[in-house]
Amino acid sequence: MLQQRSRATVGAGFSGSLVATHLLKTANRPLLIKLIERERHIGKGVAHSTTNSPVGLLTLDLECALL
């Protein structure tokens, strides 16, 4: 019987969530992943969770870009 492995991902924004998904998809034995995130929600990351910009830090709003 294969022993379960454990991994922790620090940061559960877009990149951390994607790494966790990749680890689970490519695991060749049972795997437990713990996402460690200081924010309330996971998956958004900096670009989509910012509140100090109407379009986000990395999100391009075409109307704003053409002004």
mmCIF file as gemmi writes it, N, C-alpha and C atoms, coordinates in Angstrom:
data_model
loop_
_atom_site.group_PDB
_atom_site.id
_atom_site.type_symbol
_atom_site.label_atom_id
_atom_site.label_alt_id
_atom_site.label_comp_id
_atom_site.label_asym_id
_atom_site.label_entity_id
_atom_site.label_seq_id
_atom_site.pdbx_PDB_ins_code
_atom_site.Cartn_x
_atom_site.Cartn_y
_atom_site.Cartn_z
_atom_site.occupancy
_atom_site.B_iso_or_equiv
_atom_site.pdbx_formal_charge
_atom_site.auth_seq_id
_atom_site.auth_asym_id
_atom_site.pdbx_PDB_model_num
ATOM 1 N N . MET Axp A 1 ? 0.842 -1.182 0 1 0 ? 1 A 1
ATOM 2 C CA . MET Axp A 1 ? 0 0 0 1 0 ? 1 A 1
ATOM 3 C C . MET Axp A 1 ? 0.895 1.256 0 1 0 ? 1 A 1
ATOM 4 N N . LEU Axp A 2 ? 0.549 2.211 -0.854 1 0 ? 2 A 1
ATOM 5 C CA . LEU Axp A 2 ? 1.323 3.45 -0.931 1 0 ? 2 A 1
ATOM 6 C C . LEU Axp A 2 ? 0.983 4.377 0.222 1 0 ? 2 A 1
ATOM 7 N N . GLN Axp A 3 ? 2.001 4.959 0.812 1 0 ? 3 A 1
ATOM 8 C CA . GLN Axp A 3 ? 1.806 5.884 1.918 1 0 ? 3 A 1
ATOM 9 C C . GLN Axp A 3 ? 1.435 7.265 1.382 1 0 ? 3 A 1
ATOM 10 N N . GLN Axp A 4 ? 0.497 7.906 2.055 1 0 ? 4 A 1
ATOM 11 C CA . GLN Axp A 4 ? 0.068 9.236 1.645 1 0 ? 4 A 1
ATOM 12 C C . GLN Axp A 4 ? 1.158 10.258 1.93 1 0 ? 4 A 1
ATOM 13 N N . ARG Axp A 5 ? 1.384 11.148 0.969 1 0 ? 5 A 1
ATOM 14 C CA . ARG Axp A 5 ? 2.322 12.247 1.152 1 0 ? 5 A 1
ATOM 15 C C . ARG Axp A 5 ? 1.542 13.519 1.427 1 0 ? 5 A 1
ATOM 16 N N . SER Axp A 6 ? 2.19 14.454 2.105 1 0 ? 6 A 1
ATOM 17 C CA . SER Axp A 6 ? 1.573 15.741 2.404 1 0 ? 6 A 1
ATOM 18 C C . SER Axp A 6 ? 2.431 16.856 1.837 1 0 ? 6 A 1
ATOM 19 N N . ARG Axp A 7 ? 1.778 17.886 1.329 1 0 ? 7 A 1
ATOM 20 C CA . ARG Axp A 7 ? 2.455 19.074 0.819 1 0 ? 7 A 1
ATOM 21 C C . ARG Axp A 7 ? 1.676 20.292 1.266 1 0 ? 7 A 1
ATOM 22 N N . ALA Axp A 8 ? 2.381 21.382 1.483 1 0 ? 8 A 1
ATOM 23 C CA . ALA Axp A 8 ? 1.735 22.65 1.822 1 0 ? 8 A 1
ATOM 24 C C . ALA Axp A 8 ? 2.084 23.661 0.746 1 0 ? 8 A 1
ATOM 25 N N . THR Axp A 9 ? 1.1 24.431 0.317 1 0 ? 9 A 1
ATOM 26 C CA . THR Axp A 9 ? 1.323 25.512 -0.63 1 0 ? 9 A 1
ATOM 27 C C . THR Axp A 9 ? 1.048 26.815 0.105 1 0 ? 9 A 1
ATOM 28 N N . VAL Axp A 10 ? 2.066 27.662 0.207 1 0 ? 10 A 1
ATOM 29 C CA . VAL Axp A 10 ? 1.912 28.947 0.885 1 0 ? 10 A 1
ATOM 30 C C . VAL Axp A 10 ? 1.488 29.962 -0.159 1 0 ? 10 A 1
ATOM 31 N N . GLY Axp A 11 ? 0.308 30.496 0.043 1 0 ? 11 A 1
ATOM 32 C CA . GLY Axp A 11 ? -0.275 31.419 -0.916 1 0 ? 11 A 1
ATOM 33 C C . GLY Axp A 11 ? -1.282 30.666 -1.767 1 0 ? 11 A 1
ATOM 34 N N . ALA Axp A 12 ? -2.53 31.016 -1.638 1 0 ? 12 A 1
ATOM 35 C CA . ALA Axp A 12 ? -3.589 30.323 -2.365 1 0 ? 12 A 1
ATOM 36 C C . ALA Axp A 12 ? -4.252 31.241 -3.377 1 0 ? 12 A 1
ATOM 37 N N . GLY Axp A 13 ? -3.464 32.172 -3.923 1 0 ? 13 A 1
ATOM 38 C CA . GLY Axp A 13 ? -3.959 32.978 -5.029 1 0 ? 13 A 1
ATOM 39 C C . GLY Axp A 13 ? -3.977 32.13 -6.285 1 0 ? 13 A 1
ATOM 40 N N . PHE Axp A 14 ? -3.982 32.761 -7.434 1 0 ? 14 A 1
ATOM 41 C CA . PHE Axp A 14 ? -4.055 32.024 -8.684 1 0 ? 14 A 1
ATOM 42 C C . PHE Axp A 14 ? -2.902 31.037 -8.824 1 0 ? 14 A 1
ATOM 43 N N . SER Axp A 15 ? -1.675 31.5 -8.628 1 0 ? 15 A 1
ATOM 44 C CA . SER Axp A 15 ? -0.5 30.639 -8.828 1 0 ? 15 A 1
ATOM 45 C C . SER Axp A 15 ? -0.44 29.5 -7.821 1 0 ? 15 A 1
ATOM 46 N N . GLY Axp A 16 ? -0.684 29.802 -6.553 1 0 ? 16 A 1
ATOM 47 C CA . GLY Axp A 16 ? -0.659 28.755 -5.531 1 0 ? 16 A 1
ATOM 48 C C . GLY Axp A 16 ? -1.73 27.7 -5.761 1 0 ? 16 A 1
ATOM 49 N N . SER Axp A 17 ? -2.915 28.137 -6.162 1 0 ? 17 A 1
ATOM 50 C CA . SER Axp A 17 ? -4.002 27.198 -6.458 1 0 ? 17 A 1
ATOM 51 C C . SER Axp A 17 ? -3.671 26.344 -7.674 1 0 ? 17 A 1
ATOM 52 N N . LEU Axp A 18 ? -3.042 26.964 -8.679 1 0 ? 18 A 1
ATOM 53 C CA . LEU Axp A 18 ? -2.656 26.223 -9.874 1 0 ? 18 A 1
ATOM 54 C C . LEU Axp A 18 ? -1.578 25.186 -9.562 1 0 ? 18 A 1
ATOM 55 N N . VAL Axp A 19 ? -0.618 25.545 -8.719 1 0 ? 19 A 1
ATOM 56 C CA . VAL Axp A 19 ? 0.419 24.583 -8.314 1 0 ? 19 A 1
ATOM 57 C C . VAL Axp A 19 ? -0.219 23.402 -7.58 1 0 ? 19 A 1
ATOM 58 N N . ALA Axp A 20 ? -1.133 23.683 -6.672 1 0 ? 20 A 1
ATOM 59 C CA . ALA Axp A 20 ? -1.807 22.606 -5.934 1 0 ? 20 A 1
ATOM 60 C C . ALA Axp A 20 ? -2.575 21.687 -6.886 1 0 ? 20 A 1
ATOM 61 N N . THR Axp A 21 ? -3.269 22.271 -7.855 1 0 ? 21 A 1
ATOM 62 C CA . THR Axp A 21 ? -4.006 21.479 -8.836 1 0 ? 21 A 1
ATOM 63 C C . THR Axp A 21 ? -3.061 20.598 -9.647 1 0 ? 21 A 1
ATOM 64 N N . HIS Axp A 22 ? -1.943 21.171 -10.07 1 0 ? 22 A 1
ATOM 65 C CA . HIS Axp A 22 ? -0.95 20.412 -10.841 1 0 ? 22 A 1
ATOM 66 C C . HIS Axp A 22 ? -0.389 19.25 -10.014 1 0 ? 22 A 1
ATOM 67 N N . LEU Axp A 23 ? -0.063 19.506 -8.761 1 0 ? 23 A 1
ATOM 68 C CA . LEU Axp A 23 ? 0.464 18.443 -7.9 1 0 ? 23 A 1
ATOM 69 C C . LEU Axp A 23 ? -0.54 17.303 -7.758 1 0 ? 23 A 1
ATOM 70 N N . LEU Axp A 24 ? -1.817 17.642 -7.587 1 0 ? 24 A 1
ATOM 71 C CA . LEU Axp A 24 ? -2.839 16.606 -7.453 1 0 ? 24 A 1
ATOM 72 C C . LEU Axp A 24 ? -3.023 15.82 -8.745 1 0 ? 24 A 1
ATOM 73 N N . LYS Axp A 25 ? -2.991 16.507 -9.874 1 0 ? 25 A 1
ATOM 74 C CA . LYS Axp A 25 ? -3.183 15.831 -11.163 1 0 ? 25 A 1
ATOM 75 C C . LYS Axp A 25 ? -2.025 14.904 -11.519 1 0 ? 25 A 1
ATOM 76 N N . THR Axp A 26 ? -0.826 15.242 -11.088 1 0 ? 26 A 1
ATOM 77 C CA . THR Axp A 26 ? 0.347 14.466 -11.478 1 0 ? 26 A 1
ATOM 78 C C . THR Axp A 26 ? 0.829 13.506 -10.388 1 0 ? 26 A 1
ATOM 79 N N . ALA Axp A 27 ? 0.134 13.457 -9.275 1 0 ? 27 A 1
ATOM 80 C CA . ALA Axp A 27 ? 0.55 12.586 -8.169 1 0 ? 27 A 1
ATOM 81 C C . ALA Axp A 27 ? 0.424 11.116 -8.566 1 0 ? 27 A 1
ATOM 82 N N . ASN Axp A 28 ? 1.403 10.317 -8.184 1 0 ? 28 A 1
ATOM 83 C CA . ASN Axp A 28 ? 1.349 8.882 -8.465 1 0 ? 28 A 1
ATOM 84 C C . ASN Axp A 28 ? 1.04 8.074 -7.209 1 0 ? 28 A 1
ATOM 85 N N . ARG Axp A 29 ? 0.671 8.79 -6.16 1 0 ? 29 A 1
ATOM 86 C CA . ARG Axp A 29 ? 0.258 8.155 -4.91 1 0 ? 29 A 1
ATOM 87 C C . ARG Axp A 29 ? -0.672 9.122 -4.189 1 0 ? 29 A 1
ATOM 88 N N . PRO Axp A 30 ? -1.39 8.672 -3.169 1 0 ? 30 A 1
ATOM 89 C CA . PRO Axp A 30 ? -2.288 9.578 -2.443 1 0 ? 30 A 1
ATOM 90 C C . PRO Axp A 30 ? -1.537 10.816 -1.951 1 0 ? 30 A 1
ATOM 91 N N . LEU Axp A 31 ? -2.174 11.971 -2.082 1 0 ? 31 A 1
ATOM 92 C CA . LEU Axp A 31 ? -1.522 13.229 -1.748 1 0 ? 31 A 1
ATOM 93 C C . LEU Axp A 31 ? -2.497 14.139 -1.014 1 0 ? 31 A 1
ATOM 94 N N . LEU Axp A 32 ? -2.044 14.695 0.09 1 0 ? 32 A 1
ATOM 95 C CA . LEU Axp A 32 ? -2.81 15.67 0.858 1 0 ? 32 A 1
ATOM 96 C C . LEU Axp A 32 ? -2.14 17.022 0.684 1 0 ? 32 A 1
ATOM 97 N N . ILE Axp A 33 ? -2.895 18.008 0.184 1 0 ? 33 A 1
ATOM 98 C CA . ILE Axp A 33 ? -2.347 19.349 -0.012 1 0 ? 33 A 1
ATOM 99 C C . ILE Axp A 33 ? -3.103 20.316 0.88 1 0 ? 33 A 1
ATOM 100 N N . LYS Axp A 34 ? -2.357 21.135 1.599 1 0 ? 34 A 1
ATOM 101 C CA . LYS Axp A 34 ? -2.943 22.178 2.435 1 0 ? 34 A 1
ATOM 102 C C . LYS Axp A 34 ? -2.563 23.527 1.852 1 0 ? 34 A 1
ATOM 103 N N . LEU Axp A 35 ? -3.559 24.34 1.55 1 0 ? 35 A 1
ATOM 104 C CA . LEU Axp A 35 ? -3.331 25.694 1.059 1 0 ? 35 A 1
ATOM 105 C C . LEU Axp A 35 ? -3.31 26.637 2.25 1 0 ? 35 A 1
ATOM 106 N N . ILE Axp A 36 ? -2.268 27.415 2.361 1 0 ? 36 A 1
ATOM 107 C CA . ILE Axp A 36 ? -2.126 28.358 3.466 1 0 ? 36 A 1
ATOM 108 C C . ILE Axp A 36 ? -2.287 29.76 2.89 1 0 ? 36 A 1
ATOM 109 N N . GLU Axp A 37 ? -3.338 30.448 3.309 1 0 ? 37 A 1
ATOM 110 C CA . GLU Axp A 37 ? -3.663 31.755 2.733 1 0 ? 37 A 1
ATOM 111 C C . GLU Axp A 37 ? -4.145 32.687 3.839 1 0 ? 37 A 1
ATOM 112 N N . ARG Axp A 38 ? -3.642 33.913 3.854 1 0 ? 38 A 1
ATOM 113 C CA . ARG Axp A 38 ? -4.055 34.863 4.886 1 0 ? 38 A 1
ATOM 114 C C . ARG Axp A 38 ? -5.384 35.54 4.552 1 0 ? 38 A 1
ATOM 115 N N . GLU Axp A 39 ? -5.736 35.588 3.266 1 0 ? 39 A 1
ATOM 116 C CA . GLU Axp A 39 ? -6.997 36.205 2.865 1 0 ? 39 A 1
ATOM 117 C C . GLU Axp A 39 ? -8.154 35.243 3.084 1 0 ? 39 A 1
ATOM 118 N N . ARG Axp A 40 ? -9.346 35.766 3.032 1 0 ? 40 A 1
ATOM 119 C CA . ARG Axp A 40 ? -10.537 34.956 3.294 1 0 ? 40 A 1
ATOM 120 C C . ARG Axp A 40 ? -10.851 33.993 2.143 1 0 ? 40 A 1
ATOM 121 N N . HIS Axp A 41 ? -10.632 34.437 0.903 1 0 ? 41 A 1
ATOM 122 C CA . HIS Axp A 41 ? -10.962 33.621 -0.265 1 0 ? 41 A 1
ATOM 123 C C . HIS Axp A 41 ? -9.687 33.164 -0.963 1 0 ? 41 A 1
ATOM 124 N N . ILE Axp A 42 ? -9.778 32.039 -1.655 1 0 ? 42 A 1
ATOM 125 C CA . ILE Axp A 42 ? -8.619 31.548 -2.397 1 0 ? 42 A 1
ATOM 126 C C . ILE Axp A 42 ? -8.857 31.707 -3.894 1 0 ? 42 A 1
ATOM 127 N N . GLY Axp A 43 ? -7.772 31.723 -4.656 1 0 ? 43 A 1
ATOM 128 C CA . GLY Axp A 43 ? -7.858 31.69 -6.098 1 0 ? 43 A 1
ATOM 129 C C . GLY Axp A 43 ? -7.804 33.012 -6.832 1 0 ? 43 A 1
ATOM 130 N N . LYS Axp A 44 ? -8.063 34.129 -6.17 1 0 ? 44 A 1
ATOM 131 C CA . LYS Axp A 44 ? -8.104 35.407 -6.879 1 0 ? 44 A 1
ATOM 132 C C . LYS Axp A 44 ? -6.719 35.962 -7.165 1 0 ? 44 A 1
ATOM 133 N N . GLY Axp A 45 ? -5.829 35.952 -6.225 1 0 ? 45 A 1
ATOM 134 C CA . GLY Axp A 45 ? -4.508 36.53 -6.422 1 0 ? 45 A 1
ATOM 135 C C . GLY Axp A 45 ? -4.557 38.047 -6.403 1 0 ? 45 A 1
ATOM 136 N N . VAL Axp A 46 ? -3.416 38.668 -6.544 1 0 ? 46 A 1
ATOM 137 C CA . VAL Axp A 46 ? -3.293 40.121 -6.444 1 0 ? 46 A 1
ATOM 138 C C . VAL Axp A 46 ? -4.053 40.833 -7.558 1 0 ? 46 A 1
ATOM 139 N N . ALA Axp A 47 ? -3.94 40.336 -8.775 1 0 ? 47 A 1
ATOM 140 C CA . ALA Axp A 47 ? -4.51 41.04 -9.93 1 0 ? 47 A 1
ATOM 141 C C . ALA Axp A 47 ? -6.026 41.193 -9.845 1 0 ? 47 A 1
ATOM 142 N N . HIS Axp A 48 ? -6.708 40.241 -9.267 1 0 ? 48 A 1
ATOM 143 C CA . HIS Axp A 48 ? -8.161 40.287 -9.253 1 0 ? 48 A 1
ATOM 144 C C . HIS Axp A 48 ? -8.765 40.575 -7.882 1 0 ? 48 A 1
ATOM 145 N N . SER Axp A 49 ? -7.94 40.764 -6.881 1 0 ? 49 A 1
ATOM 146 C CA . SER Axp A 49 ? -8.489 41.037 -5.556 1 0 ? 49 A 1
ATOM 147 C C . SER Axp A 49 ? -8.176 42.447 -5.077 1 0 ? 49 A 1
ATOM 148 N N . THR Axp A 50 ? -7.498 43.248 -5.892 1 0 ? 50 A 1
ATOM 149 C CA . THR Axp A 50 ? -7.172 44.608 -5.491 1 0 ? 50 A 1
ATOM 150 C C . THR Axp A 50 ? -8.432 45.468 -5.41 1 0 ? 50 A 1
ATOM 151 N N . THR Axp A 51 ? -8.425 46.378 -4.472 1 0 ? 51 A 1
ATOM 152 C CA . THR Axp A 51 ? -9.574 47.276 -4.329 1 0 ? 51 A 1
ATOM 153 C C . THR Axp A 51 ? -9.19 48.73 -4.595 1 0 ? 51 A 1
ATOM 154 N N . ASN Axp A 52 ? -7.934 48.985 -4.918 1 0 ? 52 A 1
ATOM 155 C CA . ASN Axp A 52 ? -7.492 50.368 -5.108 1 0 ? 52 A 1
ATOM 156 C C . ASN Axp A 52 ? -7.441 50.786 -6.578 1 0 ? 52 A 1
ATOM 157 N N . SER Axp A 53 ? -8.011 49.993 -7.467 1 0 ? 53 A 1
ATOM 158 C CA . SER Axp A 53 ? -8.031 50.316 -8.886 1 0 ? 53 A 1
ATOM 159 C C . SER Axp A 53 ? -9.341 49.821 -9.492 1 0 ? 53 A 1
ATOM 160 N N . PRO Axp A 54 ? -9.956 50.601 -10.352 1 0 ? 54 A 1
ATOM 161 C CA . PRO Axp A 54 ? -11.225 50.165 -10.934 1 0 ? 54 A 1
ATOM 162 C C . PRO Axp A 54 ? -11.09 48.955 -11.853 1 0 ? 54 A 1
ATOM 163 N N . VAL Axp A 55 ? -9.91 48.695 -12.373 1 0 ? 55 A 1
ATOM 164 C CA . VAL Axp A 55 ? -9.744 47.57 -13.292 1 0 ? 55 A 1
ATOM 165 C C . VAL Axp A 55 ? -8.777 46.512 -12.786 1 0 ? 55 A 1
ATOM 166 N N . GLY Axp A 56 ? -8.215 46.661 -11.617 1 0 ? 56 A 1
ATOM 167 C CA . GLY Axp A 56 ? -7.261 45.697 -11.091 1 0 ? 56 A 1
ATOM 168 C C . GLY Axp A 56 ? -5.85 46.069 -11.502 1 0 ? 56 A 1
ATOM 169 N N . LEU Axp A 57 ? -4.879 45.467 -10.861 1 0 ? 57 A 1
ATOM 170 C CA . LEU Axp A 57 ? -3.485 45.801 -11.138 1 0 ? 57 A 1
ATOM 171 C C . LEU Axp A 57 ? -3.003 45.267 -12.484 1 0 ? 57 A 1
ATOM 172 N N . LEU Axp A 58 ? -3.437 44.077 -12.854 1 0 ? 58 A 1
ATOM 173 C CA . LEU Axp A 58 ? -2.931 43.465 -14.075 1 0 ? 58 A 1
ATOM 174 C C . LEU Axp A 58 ? -4.014 43.231 -15.121 1 0 ? 58 A 1
ATOM 175 N N . THR Axp A 59 ? -5.242 43.589 -14.81 1 0 ? 59 A 1
ATOM 176 C CA . THR Axp A 59 ? -6.334 43.378 -15.737 1 0 ? 59 A 1
ATOM 177 C C . THR Axp A 59 ? -6.459 44.596 -16.639 1 0 ? 59 A 1
ATOM 178 N N . LEU Axp A 60 ? -6.496 44.365 -17.914 1 0 ? 60 A 1
ATOM 179 C CA . LEU Axp A 60 ? -6.572 45.464 -18.868 1 0 ? 60 A 1
ATOM 180 C C . LEU Axp A 60 ? -8.024 45.742 -19.23 1 0 ? 60 A 1
ATOM 181 N N . ASP Axp A 61 ? -8.455 46.949 -19.044 1 0 ? 61 A 1
ATOM 182 C CA . ASP Axp A 61 ? -9.773 47.407 -19.45 1 0 ? 61 A 1
ATOM 183 C C . ASP Axp A 61 ? -9.575 48.171 -20.746 1 0 ? 61 A 1
ATOM 184 N N . LEU Axp A 62 ? -10.101 47.671 -21.848 1 0 ? 62 A 1
ATOM 185 C CA . LEU Axp A 62 ? -9.863 48.232 -23.166 1 0 ? 62 A 1
ATOM 186 C C . LEU Axp A 62 ? -10.301 49.694 -23.258 1 0 ? 62 A 1
ATOM 187 N N . GLU Axp A 63 ? -11.421 50.05 -22.651 1 0 ? 63 A 1
ATOM 188 C CA . GLU Axp A 63 ? -11.89 51.428 -22.701 1 0 ? 63 A 1
ATOM 189 C C . GLU Axp A 63 ? -10.907 52.379 -22.007 1 0 ? 63 A 1
ATOM 190 N N . CYS Axp A 64 ? -10.38 51.968 -20.851 1 0 ? 64 A 1
ATOM 191 C CA . CYS Axp A 64 ? -9.397 52.792 -20.141 1 0 ? 64 A 1
ATOM 192 C C . CYS Axp A 64 ? -8.089 52.878 -20.912 1 0 ? 64 A 1
ATOM 193 N N . ALA Axp A 65 ? -7.696 51.798 -21.585 1 0 ? 65 A 1
ATOM 194 C CA . ALA Axp A 65 ? -6.428 51.773 -22.307 1 0 ? 65 A 1
ATOM 195 C C . ALA Axp A 65 ? -6.473 52.692 -23.53 1 0 ? 65 A 1
ATOM 196 N N . LEU Axp A 66 ? -7.636 52.905 -24.096 1 0 ? 66 A 1
ATOM 197 C CA . LEU Axp A 66 ? -7.751 53.735 -25.3 1 0 ? 66 A 1
ATOM 198 C C . LEU Axp A 66 ? -7.894 55.212 -24.996 1 0 ? 66 A 1
ATOM 199 N N . LEU Axp A 67 ? -8.042 55.586 -23.729 1 0 ? 67 A 1
ATOM 200 C CA . LEU Axp A 67 ? -8.207 56.997 -23.363 1 0 ? 67 A 1
ATOM 201 C C . LEU Axp A 67 ? -6.916 57.756 -23.431 1 0 ? 67 A 1
